[in-house]
Amino acid sequence: MRGVLSSEWLKLRSVRSTTYTLSAAALTVVLAGVYVYYAGTVWDGRDPAGRAAFRATAPEVGFLPLLQVSLAVLGVLAITPEYATGMIRTSLAAVPRRGVLLLAKAGVVAGVTLTAALAILFATYAVGRLVAGDRAMDFNTGSLGGDLPLLLGSAVSVTVLALIGLGVGTVTRSTVGGVVAVAAVLFVLPIMVTFVPAPWSTRAASLLPADLVRQIAGQELSMRLGEGMLSPVGALAVLVGYGAVAVAAGAAALHRRDA
């Protein structure tokens, strides 16, 4: 297994697409600095009452979708180019146990995306607070300890979405299919659940990745949903389950079909 992991790590770091996706994800830090700087100029232009009422979204929350999509694409590209070029046959010849091959890919993707997500999220957090300075803009009034569960939950969500991309990419053998699946989970499903009659809309929404991250942090979901419906541990289990199911579906497809 160690040899397969080393091989998959070599594949992932030797292609330019990995550099591109990591660079796009790292753009989160730059955008965070620009956003907080702009918010600071707005805060500076207000009177004391306006400053007291000022609310700005934390940059690590506002730009999380960019980070999620960027690194989810990395998960998709860990498998689909091999189908496009026919290199999957070489991979399977070298590692005939298909489940081991996909599990190694999942392990490498999870390790890279989790590490990158943690680094970028903490850098975004630090840049946002540094640029904000002593301005009380709501998002920077708490402590790192209080914000830590949300940061860790966000990093897990990025990793899970990358695994979803890997699993769907294995099933569809299509880069477009994998990216569309991730976009659907992030952006389409939250819209669709709003059309479901209550109380099922509330229950369905609480199971979506964005709301699972908030529940991991023990936060209220929204004015519409109220308190989280899952415990932090339950929300984490459901979130990780998304990735596990996606990889299992990819493994099943890989076993059933010829390369």
N, C-alpha and C positions, 0 to 999 in steps of 0.2 A: 504493500500500500504506500510505503514511503516513496518508492520509486515512481509510482503513478502520480502522487502528489507533486513531486519534483518536476515531472514532465509537464503536468498541467500548469504549474507555476511558470515554467519556462515559456510555454505557449502564450500565456496571458501577458507576460511582461515583454515579450518580444514583438508584439504587434502594435502598430501605431494607434489603432483604435483605443487601446487602453490609455495611452497618453492623452488622447483627445477627450475621452470621457472624464478622466480625472481632472483635466484642466478645466473642463466645463463645470465640474462639481466645485472646484476651488474658486471659480468665479463668484461663488456665494459670499466669500469673505470680502471681496472687493465691493460687490453690490451692497453688502451690509454697511460698509464704511460710508459709501455714498448716501445711502438711505438715511442713516442716523445723522450724518452731517446736515442733510436737508431738513430733517425733523428738528434738529437743533436750531437751525436758522428760523424756523417757524416758531419754536418755543421762545427764542430770544426776542421776537417781535411782539410778544403778547404781554399784557399787563399781569400783575400778580394773580388776579382772579382767573384769567385765561390760562396762566401757567398751572395753576392748581387743578384746573379741569382738563388739562392736556393729557391725551392718551395716545401712545404710539405702540404698535405691535412690535414685539421682540423680533429682531432680525433673524434669529435662529429659528423662529416659528414662521415668519413671513416668507422666507426664502427656502424653507424646507422642501417644498415641491420641486424646486430646481435641483436640489441635491438628490432627491429621491429618483427623479426621472433620469438624471445624468448617470447615476450608478446602476440604475435598473437596466439601462442600455448596455452597460458593461456586462451584466449577467446574460443578456440576450446574445451579445457578441462573443461570449465564451463558447458557444456551441454552433450558432447558425452559419458562420463562415466555413466551418468544416463540412457542412452539408453542401454549401454552395460550390466549394472547390473540389469536393470529393475526398478530402483528406480524412473524413470520418472513417473511410475504409481502412486507411493506414492505422488510425488510432485503435480501431477494433481488432486489427490484426496483431497489434502490439499488446493490447489488453482485451483478450477475448471475453472476459467477464464484464458484460456491459453495465451491470449494476455498479461494479467497482469503479468503472470509468466515470460514470455520471456522478457517483458519490465523491470522487476525487475532485471533479470539476466544481461540485457544489461546495466542498470544503475550501477550495482555493478562492472561489468567488466570495463566499461568506467572510473569509479571513481578510481579503483585500478590501471589500466594501465596508466591513465593520471598522477596520483600522482607519480607512480614509474618512468615513463618516464621523467618527469620534474626533479625529484631528481637525476636520473642517468645522464641525459644530462648535468645538471649544474655541477655535480661532475666531469664528464668527461671534461667539459670545464675548470674547475678550475685546475684539475690535469695537463691537457695539458699545460696550461699557466705557472703553477708553475714549472714543469719539464723543460720547454723551457727556463725559466728565461729571460735574456736579449738578447737572440739570436733572430735575426729577420728572422724567418722562414716562412714568408708570412702569415700563418694562425693566428699568434699571434700579428699582427701589428694593428689590429682594436680594438675597444672598446666593452665592454659588451653591451652598448646601441645599437651599430650598428649591433651586432650579435644576439640580442634578438629576432627579428622576425623569424630568421632561427631556433633558439632553440625552440621557441613556436610552429612554424609550424611543426617541427620534432616531438614534443611531440603529437601534434594532429594526425599526420600520424600514429604514433604507436597505439594510441587509436582507430583510424578508422580501422586499420588492425586487431586489436583484435576483433572488432565488426564484421568485415567480417568473421573472423574465427568462431565466435559464430553463425552468420547467416548461413553460409555454413555447419557448424557442425550440426545445427538443420535440415537443408534440407537433408543432406546425412546420418545423424545419424552415421557418421564415423569420427574417429579421423584422419585417414589417408586422407580422403577426404577433411577435413577442412584445414589440413596443406598443402596439395597439392594445394588447391585453393589459399592460401596466397602466396605460393612460385611462383605460376603462375603469380599472379598480380605483384610481386616484380621483378622476374627474367626472366620469359618467355615472357610476353607481351612486355617489352622493346626491346627484340630481334626481335619479330615478326613484330613490327611496322616499323623496318628498311627496310623490304621488300615491304612495301606499297609504291606505286608511289607518288612522290612529286606532289602537296604540302600536300597531305593527310597524309603522314608520319609525317610531322611537326605538323600538327594539332592533330593527334592522340597521338603523343608523349607528347604534352603539357598537355594532360589530364591524364597522368599516375601519380601515387602518388609521385614518386621521383621528377618529374618536377613540380608538383603542390606545393611541399614544397618550391622549389626555387622561384616560382612565388609569393607565399605568402610573401616571404622575399624581393620581388622586384628585384631579381637577374636575370641576363641573364641565359638562359637555357644551352647553349653550343655554340661552334663555329658553329655547324651544324644547330642549331635551331635559334640562334640569340636571340632577345628580347623575353621576355615572351608574350604569346598571351592573357593572362588573367590578369585582375587587381588582386591585393592581395585579395580583398574581394571576387571576382569571383572565384579565385583559392581555397580559403578556403571553399566556398559554394560547389564547385564540390567535394572537398576532403571529407567533411562531408557527402555529398550525397552518396558517396560509402558506408559508414557505415549504413546510413539510409535505403538504398535499400536492403542491405544484411539482416538487421534485419527484414525488412518488408517481405522479401522472406521467412525467417525462420518462422515468425508468420503465414504466409499463409499456409506453409507446416504443421505447428503444428496444425492449425485449421482443415485442410482437412483430416489428417490421424489419425488413432488410435495409441495409445501409444504402 
